Amino acid sequence: MDILASGDASNIAIYSKMAFNVIGGLGIFMLGMKYMSDGLQTIAGSRLRRMIGAVTSNRFMATGVGCTVTMLIQSSSITTVMVVGFVNAGFMNLSQAIGVIMGANIGTTITGWILVLKVGKYGLIILGVAALVYRFAKSDRWKYAAMAIMGLGMVFYGLLLMKEGFSPIRSMPEFERWFHMFDSETYFGVLKCAAVGCLLTMLVQSSSATLGITIGLAYTGVIPFHTAAALVLGENIGTTITALLASIGTTTNAKRAAYAHVIFNIIGVLWVTALFRQYIWIVEDVLHALGADPTTMVPGDNGAETYPQIAAGIAAVHTGFNVTNTLLFLPLTGVMAKFLMRFVPEKAYKEAPHLTGLDTRLLETPPIGIEQSRVEIIRMGGMVRKMMRRLKVTISGDEYDERLNKKLFHSEEVLDIMQREVTDFMTSLMTDALSHELAEEGREQLRIADEYESISDYITNLLKLHLRLEKEGQRFTGRYKEELLALHDEVSAYVRMITTAYEERNNDIVSKAHSQGAEITHRVRDLRSLCLQSVSETHANSLLIVMFTDAINAYRRVKDHALNVAECMAGEK
């Protein structure tokens, strides 16, 4: 088919205008979806954290969280990619992930209902006003609220441009014949339409964008309601490609989560297409009961035929499919998890994921990324506490435990790597525009991760001091040992207090940290004076004196770095 065979200049102008409107509208629409998602994520950041933390093995809770999170961030693709990242990090198990993915499929249908709103011609003014607020707002909350509204305006304006771009197609026999090849009068025709919707969604990597294109075509009458409904079904399969791509290079469990998304949507589309006529009749009956008819035609502003209520019909088809499919699959969550465990077996060799649960897939959702980074820093604090307990066993025993010493050195190496991974992740996260609150928390986490890594260095330095003494055939005994163990207990309790405060977000701990830190510093000074006094009075072993002085100084440095954590939490550093 040679659409431009006539070479008519007027036709070329029409085709050019049509292409500009469709391509430009699609670009504005997709950018609007991103702005709306970014703005809503930032505004709802704390709520997103609480919701993700509330995910349990309860399938209804997981589904509810997936639905709500997707409604807030306006992207099922981001939610499913995030889920793959959580499973890859071990932060979420497979059953939880399946529940969240099912909920995400319901949450994404809100986009269709947003597009039902008849405010397309006001999209530009919404965009303009919100852009001015975004440009001049001083408060982060106002700025990111304006970004979300600006994105909404772009979505409406982009959809309006696409509708205008598609409207000339009705008067072009070449295009109309091509679109008539995709009818939904037969089962094969329904499958063919679904395949087109699937491929288009795979290409643009956004089911919302494909939904916008479908509504634009249907609104102008280029495709009938039944064809648009079949396209929407295929879009549900096409959107799974994002999670599949995200699962490349991940752990086996993360791959299972991505496959669960594919299986869930493919089986759903297969049963709906098999009962397509009956399903559409039900949707139409519901719409008629609500006073809407997707097949009603009215003249547009330029006199062309339009179907203003068809967007509601498409949104109803999309919502009905995902809600029904979720209700059917929800009781089978455990069965699906067991099937995937068998269908995708563990690899013969041991997988080596990152030492942290940080995954680049979480960069798409900064509030969640910040929260996951915080979880890893809490893990670092827990490892430091464990190192302190192991060190006490070493210094209080009569014989050194070689196996325990190796664990201590290994823990220090692990903390080095964890700190590097946290730094790399936070550096990548903070290259994007973040709210002041998130940026501050990101900088705080970088500092605290560094402090915990420094504490681990001093703990291993203390172990090296004791090993050096052992090599010389000596040990701390008598009062030296008693004072050192007492100081160890005091510093260990201090680290535990501050780490617990960080876990509980208790920023008021700083005043208590200052007073107890001063007591530890005073104790170290007294021990140093006592040590110097013993040298002049009894001519004690010089190596023991040097090692003891170095040990109490190391404990003071551990205290200093722990105090830095408390000050950082309170915003003093």
PyMOL commands that set and color helices and strands:
alter all, ss='L'
color gray80, all
select helices_A, chain A and resi 9-43+45-53+59-73+76-89+94-107+110-116+120-136+140-171+173-180+187-204+207-219+225-238+240-246+252-274+276-289+310-343+360-364+366-396+402-429+436-471+478-503+509-538+542-569
alter helices_A, ss='H'
color red, helices_A
select strands_A, chain A and resi 298-299+305-306
alter strands_A, ss='S'
color yellow, strands_A
deselect
rebuild
show_as cartoon
